[in-house]
Amino acid sequence: MGATLALQLLPPSAIAAPPRTPDQTVTCEVLVAGGGLAGVATAYEALLAGRTVCMTEITDWVGGQISAQGTSALDERQTQRSLLFYPRGYLELRQRLERYYKGDLNPGDCWVSESCFLPRDGHKVLFDELQSAAKRGKGTLKWFPSTVIKELNTTPVGAGQQIQGAIAIQHRPAPSASPLNALPLSQTIEDAYRYENSAQFQKAIVRFVPAPAKPSKSQTTQSPANAPQWYVVDATETGELVALADVPYRLGIDPRSYLEPSSSSEAGDPYCTQGFTYTFAMQATEQPQRHTEPAFYPNYAGYYSYELPRLASFPLVFTYRRILNQNPTRQEVKVQSNTGAVTPGDISMQNWTWGNDYRPGTATDNFVYTRDQLASTGQLQPGAWMGGLRTESLQRAEELSQGYFHWLVAGTTDSQLGAGVKQPQPNHRYLTGFDTPMGTAHGLSKYPYIREGRRIIGRPSWGQPQGFTVWEVDISRQDYFKDEYYRKTLSPQMYRSLQATLAGLEATSFVGSKLPSEKVTRRTRSTIYPDAVGIGHYAIDFHPCMTQSPPEQPGNTERAGERRGAGNAYPFQVPLRAMIPQKIDNMLVAGKSIATSHVAAAAYRVHSFEWSSGAAAGTTAAFALEKGIMPYQLVDQLPRAEPQLELLQRRLAENGNPITFPDTSIFNEKWEDWK
């Protein structure tokens, strides 16, 4: 569809009005777009380094996953958690949560994690941590809630390009309008991206520009005169600035290759991203509640399921992410038991694959617009950015989630397990109101939990001339050599390349044809990166898109083959090259939009990883400003030694931000012990 035709099909209100003069100009040394965990971690480290940080966030809470998105159950792996091997700011967050709840890190007594808590408290605790970091580091935090980036001013500087300014829109309720968070996001998001005031919002237009340069005694004599005066960090949930800056990125499934051998598509599919979820909170009650079936419920009733027989237990589902426990001495939940596990007053947050996961996967309903879709709808034109998301999918996800609550309390069907499994559970209520855990009048999270958005393609690099990426084979524990699927599915050349990649210390002999194919031993560790600046550890965990549109239709199935790549992963690293986009020299990426493949992204998305990548971004930005060196210059000579990179890595480690796991070495083959 051409851009002109697409714009004709849009309602007039969807096309941005010309901007008026900005209401204020704000200077920053580091501009962070996105107040989720990656954005907060970026700000935290930059503030401790004494920098002036501007941070924007579409909601009015910091914390992303643990607050505005409602997934306040820390996803952690056993070994890393037992060693408390995390970045310093993440450790401080855990300690502050424990103090806030008077010594209890898990006030919900959930069993999905060792820490489940109220989302509203996640915001309070984390904002206090940011303010403390600013005070300790003598930095300055300029916090812009309810704010979206609308435009980027990018100009050529030297051999590259730099962002010289950004225009943002901050909104507050219009006179006589409903308060913020009275309406779900689908009813406000388009308004938030328009310049003009509306019946809902009054807008303030904010122009962000670099702060005047500070002289630095440690600046290198080799630094170029065009060294940036500020850094812009995309820590948004879907890679908004990545799209606005129009840097190369991927979306959805990557083509099958020896680096991504479990891909469910030979050619790739940009429309199939992982499902996103509107969470909500529900509370157990003494007496049965009256539940009215929503008008839209029949549209979604054919989707809901406990999913697996071993999960077909309401107490199990309720306590899985229970965020407030009224009876901490209760007995352990027993799977398949329908009584005795839930106490009146308990509050549970719901995040369930065959419940409130919305999983579109076609060109007619995909949630995050591709570049071609952005171009055809005009959003890449100056001043026309509208967030890059499909509003209709947001609305349907909201309905799916509210319908899921009705299914939990009143439903008697199960799409995957059949009749006779689901029983009504009327002694529960859906929590709504500004003083409830989600802080919204409608009861849904302020923003959906995003598992996958746009993922940059890093700059051409040693070993990856098409652009740096962290691939499936870099982290997966999959035993590709014993699984006949890979031998039969991959071409002989592709399979041999896979063997060579995973041969570890035997690689030289194998590539030189001295070692027969059947004698190759698969290495038992992740890829070790010379430019590591952070760490993470989590399983490759999929919430696959659905095959047909709409995804909630009865009888629909998950995209075939999507779960093949799922499974355990080795402890992995965050390479700096994965955070540096092409084209823009003063931009860094933190969080879910770093350069990972579709399969690898399924592990590079949880809480502690987001923090580690943000800590790396904040430290790198402060370091680059101090040294007068651009991030790409820290890695452009790899695999040769990079002295400035080594200084950055040393600073990260000395500051309590690990860049490697204990005993990391190509000679260490004991990574199987990491659970």
C-alpha positions as CSV (number, residue, x, y, z in Angstrom):
1,M,0.0,0.0,0.0
2,G,1.4,3.4,-0.9
3,A,1.9,6.1,1.7
4,T,-0.6,8.4,0.1
5,L,-3.4,5.8,-0.1
6,A,-2.7,4.7,3.4
7,L,-2.9,8.2,4.8
8,Q,-6.2,8.7,2.9
9,L,-7.6,5.7,4.7
10,L,-6.6,7.0,8.2
11,P,-9.1,9.2,10.1
12,P,-8.1,12.9,10.1
13,S,-7.4,12.7,13.9
14,A,-4.6,10.2,13.4
15,I,-2.5,12.6,11.4
16,A,-0.4,14.9,13.6
17,A,-1.0,18.6,13.6
18,P,2.1,20.9,12.9
19,P,4.0,21.6,16.2
20,R,3.7,24.9,17.9
21,T,6.7,26.5,19.6
22,P,8.0,24.3,22.4
23,D,6.8,25.4,25.8
24,Q,10.2,24.7,27.4
25,T,13.7,23.7,26.4
26,V,15.5,21.3,28.7
27,T,19.2,20.4,28.7
28,C,20.6,17.0,29.4
29,E,23.8,15.1,29.2
30,V,21.9,11.8,28.9
31,L,18.4,11.6,27.5
32,V,16.7,8.3,28.4
33,A,13.5,7.4,26.5
34,G,11.6,4.9,28.6
35,G,11.2,4.6,32.4
36,G,11.2,0.8,32.5
37,L,13.9,-1.2,34.3
38,A,16.5,-0.6,31.5
39,G,15.8,3.1,31.5
40,V,15.9,3.4,35.3
41,A,19.2,1.5,35.4
42,T,20.6,3.8,32.7
43,A,19.6,6.8,34.7
44,Y,20.8,5.3,38.0
45,E,24.4,4.8,36.8
46,A,24.6,8.1,35.0
47,L,23.3,9.9,38.1
48,L,25.9,8.1,40.2
49,A,28.5,9.4,37.7
50,G,27.3,13.0,38.4
51,R,25.5,13.5,35.1
52,T,22.3,15.4,34.3
53,V,19.7,12.9,33.1
54,C,16.4,13.5,31.5
55,M,14.0,10.5,31.5
56,T,10.7,10.3,29.7
57,E,8.0,7.7,30.2
58,I,4.6,7.2,28.6
59,T,3.1,6.3,31.9
60,D,3.4,8.1,35.3
61,W,5.3,5.3,37.0
62,V,9.0,4.2,36.8
63,G,9.8,0.5,36.7
64,G,8.1,-0.9,33.6
65,Q,7.8,-4.6,34.2
66,I,7.7,-4.3,38.0
67,S,5.2,-1.5,38.1
68,A,3.4,0.0,35.1
69,Q,3.3,-3.3,33.3
70,G,2.2,-5.2,36.4
71,T,4.6,-8.1,36.2
72,S,5.9,-7.5,39.7
73,A,7.3,-11.0,40.1
74,L,11.1,-11.0,39.5
75,D,12.1,-13.6,36.9
76,E,15.4,-15.0,38.2
77,R,17.4,-18.2,37.7
78,Q,18.4,-20.4,40.6
79,T,22.2,-20.2,40.5
80,Q,22.5,-16.5,39.8
81,R,19.9,-15.8,42.6
82,S,21.7,-18.0,45.1
83,L,24.9,-16.1,44.5
84,L,23.2,-12.7,44.4
85,F,25.3,-12.1,41.3
86,Y,23.5,-9.1,39.9
87,P,24.3,-5.4,39.1
88,R,24.6,-3.2,42.1
89,G,21.4,-1.2,41.4
90,Y,19.3,-4.4,41.0
91,L,20.7,-5.7,44.3
92,E,19.7,-2.4,45.9
93,L,16.2,-2.7,44.4
94,R,15.9,-6.2,46.0
95,Q,17.2,-4.8,49.3
96,R,14.8,-1.8,49.3
97,L,11.8,-4.1,48.5
98,E,12.7,-6.3,51.4
99,R,13.0,-3.3,53.8
100,Y,9.8,-1.8,52.4
101,Y,8.0,-5.0,53.3
102,K,9.6,-5.2,56.7
103,G,12.0,-8.1,56.0
104,D,9.9,-10.0,53.5
105,L,11.1,-10.0,49.9
106,N,8.1,-12.1,48.9
107,P,5.0,-10.6,50.5
108,G,2.9,-12.5,47.9
109,D,4.3,-15.9,48.9
110,C,4.1,-16.7,45.1
111,W,5.9,-19.7,43.7
112,V,7.0,-18.3,40.3
113,S,9.7,-16.3,42.0
114,E,11.3,-15.5,45.3
115,S,9.9,-12.0,45.1
116,C,6.3,-11.0,44.3
117,F,4.9,-7.6,45.4
118,L,2.4,-4.9,44.5
119,P,3.2,-3.0,41.3
120,R,2.3,0.4,42.9
121,D,5.0,-0.3,45.5
122,G,7.5,-1.2,42.8
123,H,7.2,2.4,41.5
124,K,7.5,3.9,45.0
125,V,10.6,1.9,45.9
126,L,12.3,2.4,42.6
127,F,11.7,6.1,42.4
128,D,13.2,6.5,45.9
129,E,16.2,4.6,44.7
130,L,16.7,6.9,41.7
131,Q,16.5,10.0,43.9
132,S,19.0,8.5,46.3
133,A,21.4,7.8,43.4
134,A,21.1,11.4,42.3
135,K,21.9,12.6,45.8
136,R,24.9,10.2,46.3
137,G,26.4,10.9,42.9
138,K,25.6,14.6,42.8
139,G,23.8,14.1,39.5
140,T,20.5,15.7,38.4
141,L,17.4,13.8,37.5
142,K,14.8,15.6,35.3
143,W,11.8,13.3,35.3
144,F,9.1,13.6,32.7
145,P,6.2,11.2,33.3
146,S,3.3,10.9,30.9
147,T,5.7,12.0,28.1
148,V,6.4,10.6,24.7
149,I,9.1,11.4,22.2
150,K,7.6,12.8,19.0
151,E,10.5,13.9,16.8
152,L,14.3,13.5,16.6
153,N,16.5,16.1,15.1
154,T,19.3,14.1,13.4
155,T,22.0,15.8,11.4
156,P,25.3,14.7,9.8
157,V,28.3,15.2,12.0
158,G,31.7,14.1,10.7
159,A,31.4,10.7,9.0
160,G,28.2,9.8,10.9
161,Q,25.0,11.3,12.2
162,Q,24.1,12.6,15.6
163,I,20.8,13.4,17.4
164,Q,21.0,17.1,18.1
165,G,17.6,17.5,19.7
166,A,14.3,15.7,20.5
167,I,10.8,17.0,20.8
168,A,8.5,15.4,23.3
169,I,4.8,15.8,24.3
170,Q,3.9,15.7,28.0
171,H,0.2,15.4,28.8
172,R,-2.0,16.0,31.9
173,P,-5.7,15.9,32.3
174,A,-7.7,18.7,30.7
175,P,-10.0,20.8,32.9
176,S,-13.1,18.7,33.8
177,A,-11.6,15.6,32.2
178,S,-11.0,12.3,33.9
179,P,-7.8,11.8,35.8
180,L,-4.8,10.0,34.3
181,N,-5.3,6.2,34.2
182,A,-9.0,6.5,34.2
183,L,-9.2,5.1,30.6
184,P,-7.2,2.1,29.2
185,L,-4.2,2.9,26.9
186,S,-6.0,2.1,23.7
187,Q,-8.3,5.1,24.3
188,T,-5.5,7.5,25.1
189,I,-2.4,6.5,23.2
190,E,-3.2,8.3,19.9
191,D,-4.1,11.5,21.8
192,A,-0.8,11.3,23.7
193,Y,1.1,11.6,20.4
194,R,-0.8,14.5,19.0
195,Y,0.5,18.0,19.5
196,E,-2.9,19.7,19.9
197,N,-4.8,19.9,23.2
198,S,-7.9,17.7,23.4
199,A,-10.9,17.1,25.5
200,Q,-8.8,14.5,27.4
201,F,-5.4,16.2,27.7
202,Q,-3.6,19.5,27.9
203,K,-0.2,19.2,26.3
204,A,3.2,20.7,27.0
205,I,5.8,20.5,24.2
206,V,9.3,19.9,25.5
207,R,12.5,20.4,23.5
208,F,15.5,18.4,24.8
209,V,18.9,19.5,23.8
210,P,22.5,18.7,24.9
211,A,23.8,20.4,28.0
212,P,26.9,22.7,27.4
213,A,30.0,20.6,27.3
214,K,32.1,20.2,30.5
215,P,35.9,20.2,30.2
216,S,37.4,16.8,31.2
217,K,41.0,16.3,32.2
218,S,40.8,12.7,31.2
219,Q,39.7,13.3,27.6
220,T,42.0,11.6,25.2
221,T,44.1,13.7,22.8
222,Q,42.9,11.4,19.9
223,S,39.2,12.4,20.6
224,P,37.5,14.0,17.5
225,A,36.3,17.6,17.7
226,N,32.8,16.3,16.8
227,A,32.5,14.2,20.0
228,P,28.9,14.2,21.1
229,Q,27.8,16.6,23.9
230,W,25.1,14.1,25.0
231,Y,23.8,10.6,24.5
232,V,20.3,9.5,23.8
233,V,19.3,6.0,25.0
234,D,16.4,4.1,23.6
235,A,15.0,2.1,26.6
236,T,11.4,2.1,25.3
237,E,9.5,-1.2,25.4
238,T,9.1,-1.5,21.6
239,G,12.1,0.3,20.2
240,E,10.4,3.6,19.4
241,L,13.5,5.7,18.9
242,V,15.0,2.9,16.9
243,A,12.1,3.3,14.5
244,L,12.1,7.1,14.6
245,A,15.8,7.3,13.9
246,D,15.2,4.8,11.1
247,V,18.3,2.7,12.0
248,P,18.4,-0.9,10.7
249,Y,16.4,-3.3,12.9
250,R,14.7,-6.7,12.8
251,L,11.2,-7.6,13.9
252,G,9.7,-11.0,14.5
253,I,11.2,-14.3,13.3
254,D,14.6,-14.5,11.7
255,P,15.3,-16.7,8.7
256,R,16.6,-20.2,9.6
257,S,20.4,-20.4,9.5
258,Y,23.2,-22.2,11.3
259,L,23.1,-19.3,13.8
260,E,19.4,-19.6,14.3
261,P,18.7,-23.3,13.5
262,S,15.5,-23.5,15.5
263,S,13.8,-20.7,13.5
264,S,10.2,-21.6,12.6
265,S,10.5,-20.0,9.2
266,E,13.0,-20.5,6.4
267,A,12.5,-17.0,5.1
268,G,11.6,-15.2,8.4
269,D,8.4,-13.4,9.4
270,P,8.4,-9.9,10.8
271,Y,4.7,-10.1,11.9
272,C,5.2,-13.0,14.4
273,T,6.5,-11.4,17.7
274,Q,6.0,-12.8,21.1
275,G,2.6,-12.2,22.7
276,F,2.1,-9.1,25.0
277,T,0.0,-9.0,28.1
278,Y,-2.3,-6.7,30.0
279,T,-2.0,-7.8,33.6
280,F,-4.6,-7.2,36.3
281,A,-5.1,-7.9,40.0
282,M,-7.8,-10.0,41.6
283,Q,-8.6,-10.6,45.2
284,A,-10.1,-13.6,47.0
285,T,-13.2,-12.9,49.0
286,E,-15.2,-14.6,51.8
287,Q,-18.5,-14.6,49.9
288,P,-19.3,-15.3,46.3
289,Q,-19.4,-12.2,44.1
290,R,-21.8,-11.3,41.4
291,H,-20.1,-11.3,38.1
292,T,-21.6,-9.8,35.0
293,E,-20.5,-11.2,31.7
294,P,-18.8,-8.5,29.5
295,A,-20.6,-7.9,26.2
296,F,-17.4,-8.8,24.4
297,Y,-16.8,-12.1,26.3
298,P,-18.2,-14.4,23.6
299,N,-15.5,-13.1,21.2
300,Y,-12.7,-14.5,23.4
301,A,-14.3,-17.4,25.4
302,G,-13.0,-19.9,22.9
303,Y,-9.4,-19.0,23.6
304,Y,-9.0,-19.4,27.4
305,S,-7.4,-22.5,28.9
306,Y,-5.4,-23.8,31.8
307,E,-3.1,-25.0,28.9
308,L,-1.8,-28.3,30.4
309,P,-3.4,-31.0,32.7
310,R,-0.7,-30.4,35.4
311,L,-1.7,-26.7,35.5
312,A,-5.5,-27.3,35.6
313,S,-5.8,-26.0,39.2
314,F,-7.3,-22.7,40.1
315,P,-5.3,-22.4,43.4
316,L,-2.1,-23.1,41.5
317,V,-2.9,-20.4,38.9
318,F,-3.9,-17.9,41.6
319,T,-0.9,-18.4,43.8
320,Y,1.5,-18.6,40.8
321,R,1.9,-14.8,40.9
322,R,0.2,-14.0,44.2
323,I,1.4,-10.5,45.1
324,L,-0.1,-10.1,48.6
325,N,-0.5,-13.0,51.0
326,Q,-2.8,-12.6,54.1
327,N,-1.7,-15.9,55.6
328,P,2.0,-16.4,55.3
329,T,1.9,-19.6,57.4
330,R,-0.3,-21.5,55.0
331,Q,0.6,-24.8,53.6
332,E,2.3,-25.3,50.3
333,V,-0.1,-25.2,47.3
334,K,-0.8,-28.6,45.9
335,V,-1.3,-29.0,42.2
336,Q,-4.7,-30.3,41.2
337,S,-6.2,-29.2,44.6
338,N,-9.1,-26.9,44.3
339,T,-9.5,-26.1,48.0
340,G,-7.5,-24.7,50.9
341,A,-4.8,-22.8,49.0
342,V,-6.2,-19.3,48.8
343,T,-7.2,-17.1,51.8
344,P,-9.7,-14.3,51.5
345,G,-7.9,-11.0,51.1
346,D,-5.1,-12.6,49.0
347,I,-4.3,-10.6,45.8
348,S,-3.0,-12.3,42.6
349,M,-1.6,-10.7,39.5
350,Q,-2.6,-12.6,36.4
351,N,-0.2,-13.2,33.5
352,W,-1.1,-16.5,31.7
353,T,-0.3,-17.7,28.2
354,W,-3.7,-19.1,27.3
355,G,-5.4,-16.4,29.4
356,N,-4.4,-12.7,28.9
357,D,-1.5,-13.1,26.5
358,Y,-2.6,-11.4,23.2
359,R,-0.7,-13.1,20.4
360,P,-1.3,-11.6,16.9
361,G,1.0,-12.8,14.2
362,T,-0.2,-11.7,10.8
363,A,0.1,-8.5,8.7
364,T,-3.5,-7.6,9.5
365,D,-3.2,-7.7,13.3
366,N,0.5,-7.5,14.3
367,F,1.0,-5.2,17.2
368,V,4.4,-3.5,16.5
369,Y,4.4,-2.0,13.0
370,T,7.2,-3.0,10.7
371,R,9.2,-0.3,8.8
372,D,7.1,-0.9,5.7
373,Q,3.9,-0.4,7.7
374,L,5.3,2.7,9.3
375,A,6.2,4.1,5.9
376,S,2.8,3.2,4.4
377,T,0.9,4.9,7.2
378,G,3.0,8.0,7.1
379,Q,4.5,7.7,10.6
380,L,8.1,8.2,9.3
381,Q,7.2,11.6,7.9
382,P,8.4,14.6,10.0
383,G,6.0,15.2,12.9
384,A,3.8,12.2,12.1
385,W,5.1,9.7,14.6
386,M,2.2,8.1,16.5
387,G,4.0,5.4,18.6
388,G,4.3,2.8,15.9
389,L,1.7,0.4,17.5
390,R,-1.6,-1.0,16.2
391,T,-4.2,0.6,18.5
392,E,-6.9,-2.0,17.5
393,S,-4.6,-4.8,18.9
394,L,-4.2,-2.8,22.1
395,Q,-8.0,-2.7,22.5
396,R,-8.5,-6.3,21.8
397,A,-5.8,-7.2,24.2
398,E,-7.6,-5.2,26.9
399,E,-10.8,-7.0,26.2
400,L,-9.1,-10.4,26.2
401,S,-7.6,-9.7,29.6
402,Q,-10.9,-8.5,31.2
403,G,-12.6,-11.5,29.6
404,Y,-10.0,-13.8,31.1
405,F,-11.0,-12.6,34.6
406,H,-14.6,-13.5,33.8
407,W,-13.4,-17.0,32.6
408,L,-11.5,-17.5,35.8
409,V,-14.5,-16.8,38.1
410,A,-17.4,-18.0,35.9
411,G,-16.1,-19.9,32.9
412,T,-16.8,-23.6,32.4
413,T,-14.9,-24.2,29.1
414,D,-11.3,-25.0,28.3
415,S,-10.0,-24.6,24.8
416,Q,-7.1,-27.0,25.2
417,L,-8.2,-29.5,27.8
418,G,-11.9,-29.9,26.9
419,A,-15.1,-30.2,28.9
420,G,-15.3,-30.9,32.6
421,V,-12.0,-29.3,33.6
422,K,-12.8,-25.7,34.3
423,Q,-15.1,-25.0,37.3
424,P,-16.4,-21.5,38.4
425,Q,-14.6,-19.7,41.2
426,P,-17.0,-16.9,42.2
427,N,-15.3,-15.9,45.5
428,H,-13.1,-13.3,43.8
429,R,-13.3,-9.7,42.7
430,Y,-11.5,-7.7,40.0
431,L,-9.6,-4.8,41.5
432,T,-10.2,-1.4,40.1
433,G,-9.3,2.1,41.3
434,F,-6.4,4.4,41.7
435,D,-5.5,3.0,45.1
436,T,-5.4,-0.6,43.9
437,P,-2.2,-2.5,42.8
438,M,-2.3,-1.4,39.2
439,G,-3.3,2.2,40.0
440,T,-6.0,2.4,37.3
441,A,-9.7,3.0,37.3
442,H,-10.2,0.2,34.8
443,G,-8.0,-2.4,36.7
444,L,-5.6,-3.2,33.8
445,S,-1.9,-2.4,34.0
446,K,-1.1,1.0,32.7
447,Y,0.9,-0.4,29.9
448,P,1.1,-4.0,28.6
449,Y,4.0,-6.3,29.4
450,I,6.0,-6.4,26.2
451,R,8.2,-9.4,25.5
452,E,9.5,-8.4,22.1
453,G,9.8,-5.3,20.0
454,R,12.1,-3.9,17.4
455,R,15.7,-5.3,17.7
456,I,18.6,-3.3,16.2
457,I,21.1,-4.8,13.8
458,G,24.5,-3.8,15.2
459,R,27.2,-2.4,13.1
460,P,29.3,-4.6,10.8
461,S,31.8,-6.4,13.1
462,W,34.5,-8.9,13.2
463,G,32.9,-12.2,12.2
464,Q,29.6,-10.6,11.4
465,P,30.0,-8.3,8.4
466,Q,26.2,-8.0,7.9
467,G,25.8,-6.5,11.3
468,F,26.4,-7.7,14.8
469,T,23.7,-9.9,16.5
470,V,23.5,-12.2,19.5
471,W,22.1,-15.5,18.0
472,E,20.4,-18.5,19.3
473,V,23.5,-20.7,19.2
474,D,25.3,-18.1,21.4
475,I,23.3,-18.9,24.4
476,S,21.2,-22.1,24.0
477,R,21.8,-25.4,25.8
478,Q,20.1,-27.2,22.9
479,D,22.0,-30.4,22.0
480,Y,21.8,-29.8,18.2
481,F,24.1,-32.8,17.5
482,K,21.9,-35.4,19.1
483,D,18.6,-34.1,17.8
484,E,18.0,-35.5,14.4
485,Y,15.7,-32.6,13.5
486,Y,18.7,-30.4,12.8
487,R,20.6,-32.9,10.7
488,K,17.5,-33.5,8.6
489,T,16.2,-29.9,8.4
490,L,19.4,-27.9,7.8
491,S,21.3,-28.2,4.5
492,P,24.6,-30.2,4.8
493,Q,26.6,-27.0,4.5
494,M,24.4,-25.2,7.1
495,Y,24.7,-28.2,9.5
496,R,28.5,-28.3,9.2
497,S,28.6,-24.6,9.9
498,L,26.5,-25.2,13.0
499,Q,29.0,-27.8,14.1
500,A,31.9,-25.6,13.5
501,T,30.3,-22.8,15.5
502,L,29.7,-25.0,18.5
503,A,32.9,-27.1,18.4
504,G,34.6,-25.0,21.1
505,L,38.2,-25.9,21.4
506,E,37.9,-28.5,18.6
507,A,36.9,-25.9,16.1
508,T,40.3,-25.5,14.5
509,S,40.6,-29.3,13.9
510,F,37.1,-29.5,12.6
511,V,37.4,-26.6,10.2
512,G,40.7,-28.0,9.0
513,S,38.9,-31.3,8.3
514,K,41.1,-33.2,10.7
515,L,38.2,-34.1,12.9
516,P,35.3,-36.2,11.6
517,S,31.9,-34.7,11.9
518,E,30.6,-37.5,14.2
519,K,33.3,-36.8,16.7
520,V,32.6,-33.1,17.3
521,T,31.8,-32.3,20.9
522,R,29.3,-29.5,21.5
523,R,30.7,-26.9,23.7
524,T,29.0,-26.4,27.1
525,R,29.0,-22.7,27.6
526,S,27.7,-19.5,25.9
527,T,29.7,-17.3,23.5
528,I,32.3,-15.3,25.4
529,Y,32.4,-11.7,24.1
530,P,35.5,-9.5,24.3
531,D,33.3,-6.4,24.6
532,A,31.0,-7.8,27.3
533,V,29.5,-5.0,29.4
534,G,26.7,-6.9,31.2
535,I,25.2,-10.2,32.1
536,G,22.0,-12.2,32.1
537,H,20.6,-15.6,32.7
538,Y,17.1,-16.9,31.9
539,A,15.5,-19.7,29.9
540,I,14.6,-19.2,26.2
541,D,10.9,-18.7,27.1
542,F,8.3,-18.4,24.3
543,H,4.8,-17.1,24.2
544,P,4.3,-17.7,20.5
545,C,2.1,-15.8,18.1
546,M,-1.0,-17.5,16.8
547,T,-1.4,-18.9,13.3
548,Q,-4.6,-17.1,12.1
549,S,-6.2,-13.7,12.6
550,P,-7.7,-12.8,14.9
551,P,-5.6,-14.8,17.4
552,E,-8.4,-15.4,19.8
553,Q,-10.7,-17.2,17.4
554,P,-11.8,-20.7,18.5
555,G,-9.6,-23.5,17.3
556,N,-6.6,-21.3,16.5
557,T,-3.2,-22.8,17.1
558,E,0.3,-21.4,18.0
559,R,2.6,-20.9,15.1
560,A,4.1,-24.3,14.2
561,G,7.7,-24.7,15.3
562,E,7.9,-21.6,17.4
563,R,8.6,-23.5,20.6
564,R,11.4,-25.6,19.1
565,G,14.0,-23.0,20.2
566,A,12.6,-22.9,23.8
567,G,14.6,-24.4,26.6
568,N,17.4,-23.7,29.0
569,A,20.2,-21.2,28.2
570,Y,23.7,-20.9,29.6
571,P,24.5,-17.7,31.6
572,F,25.1,-15.1,28.9
573,Q,26.8,-11.7,28.4
574,V,25.6,-8.4,27.0
575,P,28.1,-7.3,24.3
576,L,28.6,-3.6,23.8
577,R,28.2,-4.1,20.0
578,A,24.6,-5.2,20.6
579,M,23.8,-1.8,22.1
580,I,25.3,0.4,19.3
581,P,22.9,1.0,16.4
582,Q,24.1,1.7,12.9
583,K,24.1,5.3,11.5
584,I,23.7,7.3,14.8
585,D,26.9,7.9,16.7
586,N,25.4,9.3,19.9
587,M,22.6,6.8,20.5
588,L,22.7,3.7,22.6
589,V,20.0,1.0,23.0
590,A,19.2,-0.7,26.3
591,G,16.6,-3.4,27.2
592,K,14.7,-5.6,24.8
593,S,15.8,-3.7,21.6
594,I,19.5,-4.6,21.7
595,A,20.8,-6.6,18.8
596,T,19.5,-10.1,19.5
597,S,17.8,-12.7,17.3
598,H,14.1,-13.7,17.7
599,V,15.1,-16.9,19.6
600,A,17.8,-15.2,21.8
601,A,15.4,-12.3,22.6
602,A,13.2,-14.8,24.4
603,A,15.9,-15.0,27.1
604,Y,17.2,-11.4,26.9
605,R,14.0,-9.8,28.2
606,V,13.6,-10.4,32.0
607,H,14.1,-8.0,34.9
608,S,17.8,-8.5,35.9
609,F,19.0,-8.5,32.2
610,E,17.1,-5.2,31.6
611,W,18.9,-3.7,34.6
612,S,22.3,-5.0,33.5
613,S,21.9,-3.6,30.0
614,G,20.7,-0.3,31.4
615,A,23.7,-0.1,33.8
616,A,26.0,-0.7,30.8
617,A,24.3,2.1,28.8
618,G,24.4,4.6,31.6
619,T,28.1,3.8,32.4
620,T,29.0,3.8,28.7
621,A,27.3,7.2,28.1
622,A,29.1,8.8,31.1
623,F,32.4,7.2,30.1
624,A,32.1,8.4,26.5
625,L,31.3,12.0,27.6
626,E,34.2,11.9,30.0
627,K,36.7,10.6,27.5
628,G,35.4,12.3,24.4
629,I,35.1,9.0,22.6
630,M,32.1,7.6,20.8
631,P,30.9,4.1,21.8
632,Y,31.5,2.6,18.3
633,Q,35.2,3.6,18.7
634,L,35.5,1.3,21.7
635,V,34.8,-1.8,19.6
636,D,35.8,-0.9,16.0
637,Q,39.2,-2.5,16.2
638,L,38.1,-5.9,17.6
639,P,39.5,-8.6,17.8
640,R,42.6,-6.4,18.4
641,A,43.0,-4.9,21.8
642,E,40.9,-1.9,22.7
643,P,42.5,-0.1,25.6
644,Q,39.5,2.3,26.2
645,L,37.1,-0.6,26.1
646,E,39.2,-2.3,28.8
647,L,39.0,0.8,30.9
648,L,35.2,0.9,30.5
649,Q,34.9,-2.8,31.5
650,R,37.1,-2.2,34.5
651,R,34.9,0.6,35.6
652,L,31.8,-1.5,35.3
653,A,33.3,-4.3,37.3
654,E,34.7,-2.0,40.0
655,N,31.3,-0.3,40.3
656,G,29.6,-3.6,41.1
657,N,28.2,-4.2,37.6
658,P,29.4,-7.7,36.5
659,I,30.3,-8.2,32.9
660,T,31.2,-11.9,33.2
661,F,30.0,-14.8,35.4
662,P,32.4,-16.5,37.8
663,D,35.1,-18.6,36.1
664,T,34.2,-17.4,32.6
665,S,36.8,-18.9,30.3
666,I,36.9,-20.8,27.0
667,F,38.6,-23.6,29.0
668,N,35.8,-23.8,31.5
669,E,33.3,-26.6,30.5
670,K,31.4,-26.7,33.7
671,W,28.5,-24.4,32.8
672,E,26.0,-27.2,33.1
673,D,26.0,-26.5,36.9
674,W,24.3,-23.2,36.3
675,K,20.5,-23.9,36.7
